[in-house]
Amino acid sequence: MDKKYLYQDMQSKVSISKADFEKFVDCFELKIIGRKQKLIEEGKPNNKLYFIEEGLLFSYKMLDNGNRQVIQFAKENYWISDLYSFFSGSKALFTIQALEFCKVWGFSKTDFDKICEQYPEMETLYRSPARSNIFRLTANDFEYRHSTKVLRN
């Protein structure tokens, strides 16, 4: 499988040479996902970050009343994960599910850490303090809203 879209996306965000990319590209594994298949499940640990080569996914939170609260949609050439779980090692707050056939490239937290250690500029992809704070606040907000009777139906 060609990883050119993955390289193009990374190259657009950070200055990385093709030679450097080739040194860690084998950390990425292709995963094929069918329509309605779950990539990540709420309440289960997640240690993967995914780049979408083809397809459309969405993330959602199940509410106490059984409804889904959609958090985001992610299309081709976007990244998706439960970043709170990915970075903290905690259980996933969201489920990520395919709306159509998808090809995604995933890599583990361990590989991410190794890549960032070797290529510090790669940290800007997902580890900026602003993004980390947003996901921490989002996680705290969800935990608070769904643990209080005031906002439950």
N, C-alpha and C positions, 0 to 999 in steps of 0.2 A: 504494500500500500504506500502511496505517495503521501508524504507529510508536508508538502509544499505550502498548504494553507496554514498549517500550524506555524511553520517558519515565517511566513509572511506576516501573520498576526503578531508574533513575538518581535519581529524586526520593526514593525510599525510602532511598538511601544518602548523598546529598549534597543540600544545599539549592540547588536550581537552579530558576529560574522557567521557565515555559513560553516566554516571550519569548526568554530566553537559549538554551534548548534549540533553538528554531526557527532560531537563528543558525548552529548547526553541524550540525543534523540531516541536511543534505544530504551530509555526509561519509560517511554510512552507506549501503552498497549491499546490496540484497537478493540473496541467493543461495539458489537452490532446489537441494536435494541429495536424490538418490534413495537408496533402501535400499542399503546396502553401499558407497555411494560415499564416497571419501576426501575430507575437507576439507583436511587437512594431512598430509603424508607425512614420516615419519622420514627424516632425512638430507638433506632439502631445506630451503632457507631459508623462513622464515615471517615475514611482516611484517603479519599481520592478527590482529585480536581480534574475536571473534564473540559476539553475543547471540542466543540461541535463542528464536525466537518460537513455533515449533511443531516437535515431534519429539523424538527422543532420540539422543544421540551418545555415543561412548565413546572414550577415549584409551588407547593401549597401546604397549608397547615389544616389539619382536621380540627374542627371546632367541636365543643361538647354536644351541640345539637345535631351533629352528624353532617353538617355542611362543610364544604371546602372553602377555605379562604385563600384565593390565589395570591401569590407573592410576586412572581415574575414569570415572564416568558423569555425563552432564549432560543435564538435561531442560529443558522449556519454562521460560522466564524465568531461565535460568542463563547465565553467560558461559563460554566455552571458548576455549582457544588453547594453543599451546606457548609459554608465557610466557618461558621461557628464551630461545628463539629470537627471540621478539617483541622483548624488551628488549635482548638482547645482539647481535643481528644474526647469530648463529651458526646452524648447521644445526639443524633440529628434532630433538629427542630422542625424540619420540613421533609416532605416527600417530593422527589423529582421524578416525573413521569413523561414518557414520550407521547406526543400527540400524533406522530407519524413515524415511519421507519427512520431510524437514526444511525449514523456512524459517529462515534465519539472516540477521542483519544484521551486516555486517562493516565495519570501518574500519581504515585503514592506520596504521602506526607514525608516519608523517609527520603524518597528520591528528590522531592522538592527542597528539603533541607540541604541535601548534598549539593544540588545544583546551585542554590543560593550561596552556599559556602564557597564554591569554586568561582561563581560568577555573581558577585554582590549586586550588580546592576539588575539581575533578574528579580530581586526582592521587590522592586518597584511595581512589578506586575500585580502582586496581591497582598503585599505586606505593609503597605503604607499605613502610618498611624491613623489617618482619617478613616480608611476602610475598616481597619480593625475595630476602631471605636464604634463605627456605624453598626457592625455586626454584633458587637457586645451589647450595645443599647437595644438593638432589635431583639436579641435573645432575652434580655431582661424584661423588655416590654411585653413580649409574648408570654413569658412565664408569669408575670404579674397579672396581666389581663385574664389569663385562663386559669388562674388559681383563686380569683376572687369571685364571690357570688354576685357582686354588683353588676358585672358585665355579662354574666351568663344568662342565656334565655331560659 
